[in-house]
Amino acid sequence: MTTFTTESYEFTKDGGKVYAAGKAHWPAVLRLNLSRQQAFETAVDLLNRLKHDPEAQSVELVLFGAMQRNPEDDLEHTVYDPAQR
């Protein structure tokens, strides 16, 4: 028997957006690495969900796979904002 823990994350597009020095900054980036076929199937799935529930204010997309952190892509932001003296 194999036991493991599944991590669950929620990503909200434009969530956590911060404006500083006239520019928008975000705390996270999500890159989906999909084959052409997987991308097509995902797009069709999203469109079908919207078609069947035209009143929906949001759509949940559940993807199973591995989430891998890429520290070399991390960005450290230091933004000077004169309004915060």
BELBEL-V626644 format. One record per pair of residues at least 24 apart in sequence whose C-alpha atoms are under 7 Angstrom apart, sorted by the first residue. I is the first residue (numbers start at 0). J is the second residue. Records with the same first field share a line. If there is no record, write none. Layout:
I=J / J
//
This chain:
19=78 / 80
20=78 / 79 / 80
//
